[in-house]
Amino acid sequence: MASNKNIRFLAATKLGMTRKKYCRFKKSGIRYIDYKNPDFLLKFVNEQGKMLPRRITGNSLKYQRRVAQAVKRSRQLALMPYVTDLLK
Amino acid sequence: MNQYETVIVLTPVLSDDEAKRSLDVYKEMLTGLGAEMVHEERWGLKQLAYPIKKKTTGIYFVIEYKADANVVAKLELQFNRDEQMLRYLTIRLDKFSLDYNERKRRGEIGKGRKEPAAETTTNA
């Protein structure tokens, strides 16, 4: 059985490499998420316009809920779509 | 006396001054009911993300005012009666949103930029 050392991977595997996730709101001290400007909220939404989960956005629970509330409000005001394709 | 922020979307069929006039009607009604206007913003004609009442664009207005709780209910009753109104959303401003709106008016927060680069907001 090939010993561990001389196993060659074709491409650099990113298995071990996990980036430390942080909550961007705590880090930059943002206190209020404005539902009136959609271009900031687009960072928390995927291509179909659906909200990204916390494990992807890395937000803390408190701010993820505020982001969710802001996204829902901007959807209500037709600033952001409920569902679409190629949003970005 | 809480502070409220209302965003209204009017049909694009209206010309600019008609839209302005219908907004003024609401503002007079508000001040008549004892509310105090704080700020008013006009985004004008904007593309809607999805069609509302078969219309794909709308005229946006944002008004901020201090009022009692029952005033908002009366205002929204009028909104419901107005056919030119596509959509409206009223929220009560808490201390964080109040502070954010003030700083935005003072221009500390750039165009939609969320991170206040210079100082971190450590207010209470």
Backbone of each chain as ProteinMPNN parsed JSONL, in Angstrom:
{"seq_chain_A": "MASNKNIRFLAATKLGMTRKKYCRFKKSGIRYIDYKNPDFLLKFVNEQGKMLPRRITGNSLKYQRRVAQAVKRSRQLALMPYVTDLLK", "coords_chain_A": {"N_chain_A": [[0.909, -1.177, 0.0], [0.701, 2.132, -0.939], [2.749, 4.297, 0.779], [1.839, 7.033, 2.939], [3.313, 9.257, 2.319], [4.214, 9.316, -0.347], [2.003, 9.72, -1.889], [0.684, 11.215, -4.656], [-1.136, 14.056, -5.478], [-3.163, 15.112, -8.183], [-4.183, 17.705, -8.388], [-3.892, 20.649, -6.297], [-5.175, 19.834, -3.322], [-7.909, 21.148, -1.491], [-8.525, 20.249, 0.966], [-7.619, 20.305, 3.631], [-7.632, 22.953, 4.126], [-9.289, 25.319, 5.795], [-10.999, 28.302, 5.846], [-11.028, 30.79, 8.37], [-14.139, 31.542, 9.493], [-15.937, 34.591, 9.836], [-18.033, 37.015, 11.453], [-19.147, 39.529, 9.49], [-20.442, 41.766, 10.315], [-19.974, 42.124, 12.975], [-17.276, 42.475, 12.878], [-16.82, 44.795, 11.346], [-18.335, 46.495, 12.735], [-20.956, 47.175, 12.048], [-24.173, 48.308, 12.726], [-26.762, 48.449, 11.849], [-28.814, 47.051, 9.38], [-29.666, 48.102, 6.316], [-32.718, 47.966, 4.663], [-33.212, 49.234, 2.403], [-31.248, 49.428, 0.515], [-30.522, 47.496, -2.04], [-28.142, 46.586, -3.204], [-26.263, 45.999, -1.326], [-27.461, 43.935, 0.023], [-27.468, 41.957, -1.84], [-25.252, 40.455, -1.513], [-25.88, 38.482, 0.198], [-27.419, 36.683, -1.007], [-28.253, 34.075, -3.279], [-27.731, 33.086, -6.757], [-30.302, 32.528, -7.661], [-31.717, 34.287, -6.187], [-32.313, 33.434, -3.74], [-32.007, 33.258, -0.137], [-28.803, 33.01, 1.439], [-27.474, 30.404, 3.54], [-26.402, 30.504, 7.022], [-24.035, 29.122, 7.353], [-22.722, 29.56, 5.043], [-22.643, 32.348, 4.685], [-21.495, 33.047, 7.035], [-22.412, 34.661, 9.012], [-23.219, 35.927, 12.278], [-25.773, 34.652, 14.495], [-27.541, 36.633, 15.349], [-27.163, 38.725, 13.504], [-27.662, 37.428, 11.136], [-30.37, 37.002, 11.291], [-31.275, 39.62, 11.115], [-30.411, 40.306, 8.611], [-31.986, 38.56, 7.15], [-34.501, 39.597, 7.694], [-34.253, 42.106, 6.555], [-33.881, 41.441, 3.886], [-36.312, 40.273, 3.312], [-37.994, 42.442, 3.578], [-37.069, 44.139, 1.568], [-37.69, 42.63, -0.572], [-40.408, 42.75, -0.443], [-40.822, 45.352, -1.183], [-40.225, 45.24, -3.78], [-37.626, 45.807, -4.392], [-35.868, 43.823, -4.452], [-35.835, 40.632, -6.091], [-38.155, 37.87, -5.641], [-37.747, 35.368, -6.731], [-35.44, 34.507, -9.192], [-33.31, 34.32, -12.155], [-29.777, 34.168, -12.783], [-28.992, 36.361, -11.175], [-26.789, 37.794, -10.233]], "CA_chain_A": [[0.0, 0.0, 0.0], [1.609, 3.267, -1.055], [2.722, 5.014, 2.081], [1.139, 8.308, 2.822], [4.15, 10.379, 1.852], [4.417, 9.521, -1.783], [0.769, 9.83, -2.678], [0.731, 12.501, -5.368], [-2.448, 14.473, -5.978], [-3.0, 15.85, -9.444], [-4.373, 19.147, -8.147], [-3.702, 20.949, -4.866], [-6.496, 19.635, -2.694], [-8.188, 22.192, -0.488], [-9.23, 19.541, 2.039], [-7.251, 20.723, 4.984], [-7.599, 24.419, 4.226], [-10.611, 25.93, 6.056], [-10.814, 29.716, 6.18], [-11.738, 31.086, 9.619], [-15.289, 32.374, 9.134], [-16.188, 35.614, 10.855], [-19.251, 37.776, 11.151], [-18.657, 40.809, 8.943], [-21.077, 42.898, 10.975], [-19.256, 42.367, 14.246], [-15.898, 42.914, 12.593], [-16.748, 46.189, 10.891], [-19.115, 47.347, 13.631], [-22.211, 47.666, 11.472], [-25.218, 48.033, 13.699], [-28.104, 48.399, 11.264], [-28.79, 46.605, 7.99], [-30.712, 48.892, 5.694], [-33.427, 47.172, 3.66], [-33.524, 50.077, 1.245], [-30.302, 49.397, -0.593], [-30.412, 46.081, -2.38], [-26.853, 46.074, -3.701], [-25.533, 45.384, -0.215], [-28.124, 42.683, 0.402], [-27.23, 40.933, -2.854], [-24.133, 39.595, -1.103], [-26.382, 37.395, 1.055], [-28.464, 36.007, -1.775], [-27.538, 33.37, -4.369], [-28.115, 33.541, -8.11], [-31.758, 32.483, -7.862], [-32.396, 35.26, -5.343], [-32.654, 32.831, -2.449], [-31.07, 33.697, 0.902], [-27.748, 32.03, 1.725], [-27.505, 29.999, 4.941], [-25.375, 31.086, 7.866], [-22.735, 28.448, 7.229], [-22.026, 30.13, 3.891], [-22.348, 33.777, 4.854], [-20.62, 33.215, 8.19], [-22.924, 35.683, 9.931], [-23.663, 35.436, 13.593], [-27.231, 34.411, 14.465], [-28.256, 37.907, 15.528], [-27.158, 39.536, 12.28], [-28.293, 36.688, 10.048], [-31.82, 37.266, 11.35], [-31.559, 40.976, 10.636], [-30.25, 40.271, 7.152], [-33.175, 37.889, 6.604], [-35.629, 40.522, 7.772], [-34.043, 43.185, 5.582], [-34.091, 40.901, 2.534], [-37.751, 40.09, 3.085], [-38.623, 43.753, 3.399], [-36.744, 44.711, 0.243], [-38.474, 41.877, -1.562], [-41.772, 43.278, -0.393], [-40.861, 46.633, -1.892], [-39.801, 44.986, -5.169], [-36.247, 46.208, -4.657], [-35.161, 42.563, -4.728], [-36.802, 39.661, -6.572], [-38.357, 36.691, -4.806], [-36.996, 34.295, -7.38], [-35.018, 34.943, -10.521], [-32.105, 33.569, -12.519], [-28.629, 35.026, -13.123], [-29.218, 37.628, -10.493], [-25.533, 38.543, -10.033]], "C_chain_A": [[0.926, 1.199, 0.0], [1.579, 4.017, 0.276], [2.207, 6.428, 1.832], [2.01, 9.345, 2.122], [4.095, 10.465, 0.345], [3.103, 9.402, -2.56], [0.781, 11.197, -3.354], [-0.695, 12.854, -5.797], [-2.233, 15.275, -7.254], [-3.139, 17.334, -9.158], [-4.198, 19.393, -6.656], [-5.053, 20.798, -4.181], [-6.697, 20.69, -1.62], [-8.828, 21.524, 0.72], [-8.921, 20.18, 3.38], [-7.552, 22.194, 5.201], [-9.012, 24.93, 4.541], [-10.372, 27.363, 6.533], [-11.59, 29.999, 7.464], [-12.907, 31.998, 9.262], [-15.498, 33.406, 10.228], [-17.443, 36.363, 10.465], [-18.832, 39.167, 10.737], [-19.275, 41.979, 9.686], [-20.374, 43.201, 12.288], [-17.909, 42.982, 13.948], [-15.909, 44.384, 12.21], [-17.711, 47.055, 11.686], [-20.375, 47.902, 13.016], [-23.324, 47.333, 12.464], [-26.572, 47.849, 13.05], [-27.974, 48.008, 9.806], [-29.971, 47.264, 7.306], [-31.387, 48.061, 4.608], [-33.613, 47.98, 2.392], [-32.418, 50.061, 0.213], [-29.967, 47.958, -0.915], [-29.008, 45.648, -2.763], [-26.012, 45.519, -2.555], [-26.141, 44.025, 0.115], [-27.875, 41.591, -0.618], [-26.098, 40.01, -2.448], [-24.649, 38.388, -0.329], [-27.404, 36.551, 0.324], [-27.763, 35.288, -2.919], [-28.118, 33.785, -5.712], [-29.627, 33.517, -8.284], [-32.477, 33.51, -6.991], [-32.766, 34.683, -4.003], [-31.595, 33.194, -1.414], [-30.046, 32.6, 1.176], [-27.803, 31.668, 3.196], [-26.329, 30.584, 5.716], [-24.027, 30.448, 7.644], [-21.999, 28.962, 6.002], [-21.67, 31.593, 4.184], [-21.453, 34.001, 6.088], [-21.139, 34.242, 9.173], [-23.23, 35.066, 11.281], [-25.194, 35.386, 13.563], [-27.995, 35.725, 14.487], [-28.307, 38.669, 14.211], [-27.747, 38.768, 11.115], [-29.787, 36.921, 10.068], [-32.125, 38.653, 10.821], [-31.403, 41.042, 9.125], [-31.501, 39.647, 6.538], [-34.356, 38.851, 6.605], [-35.487, 41.618, 6.73], [-34.311, 42.681, 4.172], [-35.589, 40.752, 2.283], [-38.431, 41.425, 2.871], [-38.309, 44.301, 2.019], [-37.433, 43.909, -0.847], [-39.898, 42.415, -1.609], [-41.872, 44.547, -1.207], [-40.369, 46.487, -3.32], [-38.435, 45.582, -5.448], [-35.418, 44.97, -4.984], [-36.199, 41.553, -5.183], [-36.994, 38.53, -5.567], [-37.578, 35.536, -5.412], [-36.647, 34.779, -8.776], [-33.886, 34.036, -10.947], [-31.036, 34.564, -12.974], [-28.806, 36.389, -12.491], [-27.941, 38.456, -10.493], [-25.045, 39.113, -11.359]], "O_chain_A": [[1.831, 1.29, 0.829], [0.515, 4.322, 0.814], [2.151, 6.927, 0.707], [1.5, 10.213, 1.413], [3.946, 11.556, -0.206], [3.093, 9.031, -3.734], [0.878, 12.223, -2.681], [-1.38, 12.036, -6.411], [-1.259, 16.015, -7.389], [-2.328, 18.138, -9.617], [-4.333, 18.475, -5.847], [-5.973, 21.571, -4.447], [-5.755, 21.073, -0.926], [-9.6, 22.164, 1.435], [-9.811, 20.541, 4.15], [-7.712, 22.635, 6.339], [-9.855, 24.971, 3.645], [-9.64, 27.6, 7.495], [-12.701, 29.496, 7.63], [-12.696, 33.111, 8.778], [-15.264, 33.131, 11.405], [-17.864, 36.351, 9.308], [-18.236, 39.904, 11.521], [-18.708, 43.072, 9.697], [-20.197, 44.358, 12.669], [-17.448, 43.882, 14.65], [-15.082, 45.15, 12.704], [-17.896, 48.228, 11.359], [-20.832, 48.978, 13.402], [-23.404, 46.215, 12.973], [-27.443, 47.181, 13.607], [-27.142, 48.548, 9.078], [-31.125, 47.025, 7.659], [-30.715, 47.514, 3.734], [-34.123, 47.459, 1.4], [-32.596, 50.615, -0.872], [-29.24, 47.286, -0.183], [-28.69, 44.462, -2.665], [-25.148, 44.67, -2.773], [-25.425, 43.08, 0.447], [-28.05, 40.413, -0.309], [-25.983, 38.902, -2.972], [-23.95, 37.383, -0.206], [-28.161, 35.799, 0.938], [-26.795, 35.805, -3.477], [-28.904, 34.729, -5.791], [-30.186, 34.373, -8.969], [-33.703, 33.609, -7.038], [-33.444, 35.332, -3.206], [-30.433, 33.412, -1.755], [-30.372, 31.413, 1.15], [-28.138, 32.513, 4.027], [-25.377, 31.096, 5.126], [-22.994, 31.112, 7.727], [-20.779, 28.822, 5.915], [-20.539, 32.022, 3.958], [-20.747, 35.005, 6.178], [-20.411, 34.663, 10.073], [-23.464, 33.865, 11.409], [-25.826, 36.006, 12.707], [-28.963, 35.912, 13.749], [-29.352, 39.197, 13.834], [-28.282, 39.377, 10.189], [-30.418, 37.027, 9.017], [-33.135, 38.846, 10.144], [-32.154, 41.737, 8.441], [-32.016, 40.136, 5.533], [-35.117, 38.915, 5.64], [-36.465, 42.017, 6.098], [-34.895, 43.391, 3.354], [-36.082, 41.057, 1.197], [-39.353, 41.528, 2.061], [-39.183, 44.869, 1.364], [-37.729, 44.434, -1.921], [-40.508, 42.519, -2.674], [-42.89, 44.797, -1.852], [-40.122, 47.483, -4.0], [-38.1, 45.842, -6.604], [-34.411, 45.044, -5.687], [-37.338, 41.599, -4.718], [-36.117, 38.26, -4.747], [-36.852, 34.822, -4.721], [-37.471, 35.389, -9.457], [-33.522, 33.104, -10.23], [-31.341, 35.646, -13.478], [-28.777, 37.421, -13.16], [-27.981, 39.665, -10.721], [-24.007, 39.774, -11.402]]}, "seq_chain_B": "MNQYETVIVLTPVLSDDEAKRSLDVYKEMLTGLGAEMVHEERWGLKQLAYPIKKKTTGIYFVIEYKADANVVAKLELQFNRDEQMLRYLTIRLDKFSLDYNERKRRGEIGKGRKEPAAETTTNA", "coords_chain_B": {"N_chain_B": [[-44.531, 58.932, 21.203], [-43.352, 57.603, 18.537], [-40.77, 57.024, 16.065], [-41.268, 56.728, 12.618], [-40.817, 55.086, 9.461], [-41.718, 55.281, 6.196], [-42.095, 53.634, 3.152], [-43.247, 54.238, -0.044], [-44.752, 53.075, -3.079], [-45.647, 54.245, -6.139], [-47.881, 54.139, -8.993], [-46.346, 54.11, -12.241], [-47.723, 55.551, -14.072], [-48.483, 57.994, -13.278], [-47.718, 61.462, -13.669], [-44.794, 63.448, -12.841], [-45.48, 65.652, -11.196], [-47.997, 64.99, -10.388], [-47.515, 62.758, -8.86], [-46.03, 63.926, -6.856], [-47.981, 65.572, -5.823], [-49.816, 63.77, -4.787], [-48.285, 62.706, -2.809], [-47.982, 64.926, -1.195], [-50.549, 65.221, -0.276], [-50.728, 63.103, 1.494], [-48.772, 63.875, 3.294], [-49.818, 66.219, 4.356], [-52.025, 65.135, 5.608], [-50.777, 63.627, 7.537], [-49.422, 65.585, 9.112], [-51.644, 66.881, 9.904], [-52.744, 65.049, 11.641], [-51.135, 65.299, 13.748], [-48.582, 64.459, 13.466], [-44.996, 64.653, 12.972], [-43.011, 65.758, 10.475], [-39.937, 64.354, 9.506], [-38.078, 63.716, 7.559], [-37.748, 63.547, 4.007], [-37.729, 61.715, 1.007], [-37.039, 61.273, -2.411], [-37.035, 58.802, -4.705], [-37.851, 58.564, -7.221], [-38.613, 57.338, -10.53], [-38.315, 53.899, -10.711], [-37.001, 50.679, -11.619], [-38.974, 47.811, -11.125], [-38.472, 44.791, -9.258], [-40.072, 42.695, -9.788], [-43.13, 42.337, -11.622], [-45.757, 44.409, -10.461], [-49.16, 44.555, -10.164], [-49.324, 44.379, -12.935], [-47.433, 46.234, -13.687], [-44.161, 47.335, -14.436], [-42.496, 49.251, -13.533], [-42.005, 51.746, -10.987], [-42.85, 54.611, -8.914], [-40.884, 55.732, -6.366], [-41.14, 56.726, -2.953], [-39.766, 57.92, 0.088], [-40.63, 58.488, 3.381], [-40.017, 59.978, 6.505], [-41.122, 60.17, 9.804], [-42.277, 61.5, 12.934], [-44.607, 60.102, 15.078], [-47.746, 59.265, 16.725], [-48.893, 55.983, 17.706], [-51.461, 55.366, 16.7], [-51.726, 56.95, 14.505], [-50.415, 55.847, 12.365], [-51.985, 53.708, 11.602], [-54.22, 54.999, 10.581], [-53.105, 56.303, 8.444], [-52.328, 54.16, 6.824], [-54.745, 53.117, 6.211], [-55.679, 54.99, 4.436], [-53.81, 54.569, 2.46], [-54.6, 52.077, 1.544], [-56.922, 52.733, 0.287], [-56.149, 54.106, -1.875], [-55.883, 53.911, -5.312], [-53.728, 54.373, -6.876], [-51.616, 53.505, -5.517], [-49.075, 51.243, -5.44], [-47.574, 49.731, -3.628], [-46.808, 49.672, -0.112], [-44.737, 50.226, 2.771], [-44.331, 50.327, 6.16], [-42.157, 51.01, 8.83], [-41.123, 50.846, 12.236], [-38.725, 52.911, 13.677], [-35.809, 51.914, 15.358], [-33.197, 52.489, 17.818], [-30.831, 51.925, 16.509], [-31.452, 52.07, 13.785], [-32.313, 54.655, 13.645], [-29.984, 56.055, 14.239], [-28.473, 55.246, 12.098], [-29.857, 56.379, 9.945], [-29.533, 59.092, 10.497], [-26.768, 59.293, 10.248], [-26.472, 58.656, 7.628], [-27.707, 60.758, 6.405], [-25.989, 62.718, 7.094], [-23.975, 62.013, 5.536], [-21.972, 60.363, 6.279], [-22.048, 57.738, 5.737], [-21.205, 56.084, 2.871], [-22.389, 55.963, -0.571], [-24.614, 53.68, -0.236], [-22.61, 52.221, 0.887], [-21.728, 50.031, 3.384], [-19.773, 49.703, 5.312], [-18.576, 51.78, 7.691], [-15.795, 53.285, 7.081], [-13.998, 54.951, 8.406], [-14.629, 55.264, 11.296], [-15.446, 52.925, 13.812], [-18.739, 51.953, 14.692], [-19.424, 52.533, 17.839], [-21.528, 53.109, 19.343], [-23.994, 53.374, 21.943]], "CA_chain_B": [[-44.165, 59.446, 19.879], [-42.271, 56.837, 17.918], [-40.39, 57.52, 14.731], [-41.606, 55.727, 11.613], [-40.278, 55.331, 8.12], [-42.648, 54.644, 5.252], [-41.691, 53.651, 1.738], [-44.442, 53.981, -0.863], [-44.472, 52.886, -4.501], [-46.829, 54.684, -6.885], [-47.856, 53.65, -10.374], [-45.549, 54.995, -13.103], [-48.601, 56.295, -14.992], [-48.577, 59.38, -12.804], [-46.598, 62.354, -14.012], [-44.023, 63.762, -11.633], [-46.105, 66.543, -10.204], [-49.148, 64.286, -9.793], [-46.99, 61.909, -7.775], [-45.662, 64.841, -5.772], [-49.208, 66.088, -5.193], [-50.454, 62.734, -3.943], [-47.458, 62.578, -1.6], [-48.27, 66.063, -0.31], [-51.828, 64.963, 0.382], [-50.464, 62.252, 2.661], [-47.996, 64.608, 4.295], [-50.736, 67.113, 5.087], [-52.849, 64.312, 6.495], [-49.937, 63.249, 8.673], [-49.219, 66.728, 10.021], [-52.959, 67.161, 10.482], [-53.003, 64.117, 12.732], [-50.227, 65.539, 14.866], [-47.257, 63.866, 13.243], [-44.002, 65.684, 12.677], [-42.186, 65.227, 9.387], [-38.511, 64.458, 9.815], [-37.23, 63.681, 6.354], [-38.509, 63.033, 2.868], [-36.763, 61.37, -0.047], [-37.758, 60.879, -3.616], [-36.176, 58.033, -5.578], [-38.372, 58.718, -8.582], [-39.018, 56.147, -11.256], [-37.329, 52.828, -10.568], [-37.439, 49.405, -12.181], [-39.374, 46.898, -10.066], [-37.808, 43.485, -9.436], [-41.092, 41.812, -10.363], [-44.26, 43.223, -11.94], [-46.842, 44.556, -9.491], [-50.357, 45.047, -10.878], [-48.966, 44.431, -14.365], [-46.549, 47.36, -14.001], [-42.788, 46.899, -14.135], [-41.714, 50.327, -12.906], [-42.806, 52.437, -9.971], [-42.254, 55.826, -8.351], [-40.632, 55.444, -4.955], [-40.969, 57.838, -2.012], [-39.479, 57.496, 1.46], [-40.88, 59.593, 4.307], [-39.73, 59.65, 7.897], [-41.918, 61.1, 10.611], [-42.53, 61.121, 14.324], [-46.065, 60.091, 15.209], [-48.273, 58.287, 17.686], [-49.108, 54.677, 17.068], [-52.713, 55.232, 15.947], [-51.67, 57.729, 13.266], [-49.944, 54.995, 11.266], [-53.112, 52.895, 11.121], [-55.082, 55.839, 9.725], [-52.385, 56.553, 7.191], [-52.336, 52.966, 5.966], [-56.113, 52.981, 5.707], [-55.738, 55.812, 3.226], [-53.022, 53.907, 1.411], [-55.377, 50.982, 0.957], [-57.998, 53.247, -0.562], [-55.6, 54.816, -3.036], [-55.597, 52.9, -6.344], [-52.43, 54.608, -7.538], [-50.549, 53.004, -4.65], [-48.762, 49.843, -5.736], [-47.115, 49.009, -2.443], [-46.275, 50.572, 0.921], [-44.153, 49.491, 3.895], [-44.034, 51.229, 7.272], [-41.466, 50.336, 9.93], [-40.805, 51.706, 13.373], [-37.263, 53.011, 13.717], [-35.21, 51.786, 16.694], [-32.083, 53.444, 17.969], [-29.784, 51.686, 15.519], [-31.841, 52.576, 12.464], [-32.344, 56.121, 13.747], [-28.608, 56.541, 14.137], [-28.017, 54.99, 10.728], [-30.446, 57.366, 9.025], [-28.878, 60.386, 10.706], [-25.397, 59.308, 9.688], [-26.559, 58.634, 6.159], [-28.01, 62.114, 5.92], [-24.785, 63.547, 7.241], [-23.038, 61.637, 4.485], [-20.81, 59.561, 6.726], [-22.095, 56.418, 5.101], [-21.14, 56.375, 1.434], [-23.554, 55.564, -1.372], [-24.873, 52.264, -0.077], [-21.493, 51.479, 1.481], [-22.189, 49.733, 4.74], [-18.724, 49.757, 6.359], [-18.031, 53.121, 7.938], [-14.362, 52.94, 7.099], [-13.199, 55.72, 9.374], [-14.757, 54.895, 12.707], [-16.425, 51.832, 14.037], [-19.841, 52.55, 15.489], [-19.452, 51.863, 19.155], [-22.507, 53.855, 20.171], [-24.759, 52.476, 22.844]], "C_chain_B": [[-43.012, 58.619, 19.317], [-41.916, 57.476, 16.591], [-40.626, 56.402, 13.732], [-40.975, 56.112, 10.285], [-41.18, 54.576, 7.153], [-42.088, 54.755, 3.85], [-42.947, 53.365, 0.928], [-44.024, 53.91, -2.322], [-45.749, 53.252, -5.247], [-46.724, 54.196, -8.316], [-47.06, 54.629, -11.241], [-46.41, 55.86, -14.007], [-48.633, 57.77, -14.587], [-47.425, 60.203, -13.351], [-45.949, 62.791, -12.701], [-44.819, 64.606, -10.662], [-47.349, 65.879, -9.62], [-48.678, 63.437, -8.624], [-46.673, 62.781, -6.568], [-46.93, 65.286, -5.048], [-49.808, 65.018, -4.291], [-49.621, 62.52, -2.693], [-47.798, 63.71, -0.641], [-49.589, 65.86, 0.41], [-51.571, 64.129, 1.641], [-49.705, 63.014, 3.731], [-48.895, 65.539, 5.08], [-51.583, 66.301, 6.061], [-52.059, 63.961, 7.743], [-49.805, 64.414, 9.645], [-50.56, 67.097, 10.659], [-53.232, 66.276, 11.678], [-51.988, 64.283, 13.857], [-48.88, 64.884, 14.677], [-46.287, 64.975, 12.869], [-43.059, 65.1, 11.634], [-40.708, 65.406, 9.734], [-37.712, 64.566, 8.527], [-38.065, 63.132, 5.232], [-37.532, 62.807, 1.733], [-37.543, 60.926, -1.264], [-36.807, 60.089, -4.496], [-36.635, 58.145, -7.019], [-38.664, 57.369, -9.203], [-37.926, 55.095, -11.132], [-37.909, 51.555, -11.173], [-37.821, 48.478, -11.028], [-38.731, 45.533, -10.327], [-38.792, 42.472, -10.002], [-42.315, 42.686, -10.621], [-45.298, 43.218, -10.822], [-47.996, 45.187, -10.251], [-49.988, 45.32, -12.334], [-48.046, 45.613, -14.702], [-45.132, 46.962, -13.609], [-41.945, 48.041, -13.588], [-42.625, 51.021, -11.895], [-42.078, 53.664, -9.49], [-42.129, 55.599, -6.857], [-40.534, 56.738, -4.165], [-40.627, 57.25, -0.653], [-39.772, 58.682, 2.365], [-40.627, 59.101, 5.724], [-40.466, 60.652, 8.755], [-42.031, 60.559, 12.025], [-44.043, 61.157, 14.515], [-46.449, 59.142, 16.326], [-48.623, 57.016, 16.93], [-50.36, 54.689, 16.206], [-52.669, 56.002, 14.631], [-51.315, 56.81, 12.098], [-51.12, 54.185, 10.704], [-53.992, 53.729, 10.195], [-54.423, 56.058, 8.37], [-52.508, 55.354, 6.266], [-53.738, 52.683, 5.453], [-56.254, 53.784, 4.42], [-54.958, 55.15, 2.089], [-53.853, 52.822, 0.729], [-56.427, 51.519, 0.001], [-57.448, 53.805, -1.861], [-55.27, 53.792, -4.113], [-54.227, 53.133, -6.956], [-51.285, 54.012, -6.737], [-50.301, 51.548, -4.988], [-48.432, 49.112, -4.453], [-46.669, 50.03, -1.421], [-45.721, 49.703, 2.037], [-43.799, 50.508, 4.963], [-43.276, 50.461, 8.333], [-41.219, 51.358, 11.029], [-39.296, 51.726, 13.504], [-36.791, 52.818, 15.152], [-33.921, 52.602, 16.714], [-31.017, 53.201, 16.92], [-30.195, 52.269, 14.175], [-31.903, 54.101, 12.49], [-30.937, 56.677, 13.516], [-28.104, 56.365, 12.726], [-28.56, 56.058, 9.792], [-29.784, 58.724, 9.205], [-27.512, 60.383, 10.022], [-25.45, 59.304, 8.182], [-26.854, 60.034, 5.654], [-26.783, 62.99, 6.044], [-23.718, 63.113, 6.243], [-21.874, 60.82, 5.0], [-20.834, 58.2, 6.063], [-22.158, 56.671, 3.602], [-22.353, 55.824, 0.734], [-23.729, 54.063, -1.167], [-23.723, 51.534, 0.584], [-21.806, 51.262, 2.957], [-21.071, 49.97, 5.748], [-18.296, 51.212, 6.541], [-16.523, 52.98, 8.138], [-13.676, 53.646, 8.252], [-13.414, 55.177, 10.767], [-15.701, 53.7, 12.801], [-17.505, 52.378, 14.945], [-19.873, 51.852, 16.838], [-20.515, 52.519, 20.001], [-23.364, 52.872, 20.953], [-25.958, 51.935, 22.134]], "O_chain_B": [[-41.844, 58.9, 19.587], [-42.63, 58.33, 16.065], [-40.231, 55.26, 13.967], [-40.652, 57.27, 10.024], [-41.376, 53.368, 7.288], [-41.664, 55.825, 3.414], [-43.636, 52.375, 1.173], [-43.084, 54.578, -2.753], [-46.802, 52.654, -5.024], [-45.638, 53.88, -8.802], [-47.093, 55.837, -11.005], [-45.912, 56.791, -14.639], [-48.785, 58.662, -15.421], [-46.303, 59.715, -13.482], [-46.468, 62.545, -11.612], [-44.845, 64.334, -9.461], [-47.725, 66.167, -8.484], [-49.307, 63.382, -7.568], [-46.99, 62.442, -5.428], [-46.958, 65.369, -3.82], [-50.253, 65.305, -3.179], [-50.159, 62.192, -1.635], [-47.893, 63.502, 0.569], [-49.746, 66.268, 1.56], [-52.117, 64.408, 2.709], [-49.948, 62.835, 4.924], [-48.775, 65.655, 6.3], [-51.828, 66.723, 7.191], [-52.583, 63.989, 8.857], [-50.042, 64.266, 10.844], [-50.612, 67.562, 11.797], [-53.882, 66.704, 12.631], [-51.978, 63.503, 14.809], [-48.11, 64.764, 15.63], [-46.687, 66.079, 12.502], [-42.396, 64.089, 11.869], [-40.287, 66.467, 10.194], [-36.8, 65.384, 8.407], [-38.984, 62.346, 5.458], [-36.619, 63.603, 1.518], [-38.584, 60.279, -1.15], [-35.84, 60.662, -4.999], [-35.873, 57.847, -7.938], [-38.925, 56.387, -8.507], [-36.758, 55.363, -11.413], [-39.124, 51.369, -11.235], [-37.075, 48.367, -10.055], [-38.477, 45.168, -11.475], [-38.383, 41.495, -10.629], [-42.524, 43.674, -9.917], [-45.668, 42.165, -10.304], [-47.837, 46.22, -10.901], [-50.312, 46.373, -12.883], [-47.893, 45.958, -15.873], [-44.923, 46.327, -12.575], [-40.792, 47.827, -13.213], [-43.849, 50.896, -11.946], [-40.859, 53.774, -9.624], [-43.108, 55.317, -6.166], [-39.939, 57.717, -4.616], [-41.143, 56.195, -0.284], [-39.232, 59.768, 2.154], [-40.971, 57.977, 6.089], [-40.443, 61.85, 8.475], [-41.903, 59.362, 12.281], [-44.69, 62.139, 14.151], [-45.647, 58.344, 16.811], [-48.647, 56.978, 15.7], [-50.369, 54.113, 15.118], [-53.476, 55.747, 13.737], [-51.835, 56.962, 10.993], [-51.236, 54.0, 9.492], [-54.455, 53.246, 9.161], [-55.062, 56.011, 7.318], [-52.761, 55.505, 5.071], [-53.909, 52.084, 4.391], [-56.86, 53.333, 3.449], [-55.374, 55.163, 0.93], [-53.818, 52.665, -0.492], [-56.786, 50.86, -0.975], [-58.182, 53.962, -2.837], [-54.465, 52.892, -3.874], [-53.622, 52.207, -7.497], [-50.139, 54.0, -7.185], [-51.192, 50.71, -4.847], [-48.933, 48.016, -4.204], [-46.209, 51.115, -1.776], [-46.173, 48.576, 2.234], [-43.049, 51.448, 4.703], [-43.695, 49.367, 8.713], [-41.121, 52.56, 10.784], [-38.653, 50.678, 13.448], [-37.297, 53.47, 16.066], [-33.598, 53.309, 15.759], [-30.36, 54.142, 16.476], [-29.381, 52.894, 13.496], [-31.59, 54.762, 11.5], [-30.721, 57.606, 12.737], [-27.391, 57.222, 12.204], [-27.833, 56.584, 8.95], [-29.504, 59.427, 8.235], [-27.146, 61.326, 9.32], [-24.582, 59.876, 7.522], [-26.336, 60.458, 4.621], [-26.549, 63.882, 5.229], [-22.68, 63.763, 6.115], [-20.9, 60.595, 4.282], [-19.793, 57.579, 5.848], [-23.043, 57.377, 3.117], [-23.251, 55.277, 1.374], [-23.077, 53.262, -1.836], [-23.83, 50.332, 0.828], [-22.111, 52.209, 3.682], [-21.326, 50.378, 6.881], [-17.714, 51.805, 5.633], [-16.048, 52.608, 9.211], [-12.885, 53.051, 8.984], [-12.47, 54.671, 11.375], [-16.606, 53.51, 11.987], [-17.233, 53.165, 15.852], [-20.306, 50.705, 16.945], [-20.436, 52.501, 21.23], [-23.429, 51.684, 20.636], [-26.725, 51.166, 22.714]]}, "name": "protein", "num_of_chains": 2, "seq": "MASNKNIRFLAATKLGMTRKKYCRFKKSGIRYIDYKNPDFLLKFVNEQGKMLPRRITGNSLKYQRRVAQAVKRSRQLALMPYVTDLLKMNQYETVIVLTPVLSDDEAKRSLDVYKEMLTGLGAEMVHEERWGLKQLAYPIKKKTTGIYFVIEYKADANVVAKLELQFNRDEQMLRYLTIRLDKFSLDYNERKRRGEIGKGRKEPAAETTTNA"}
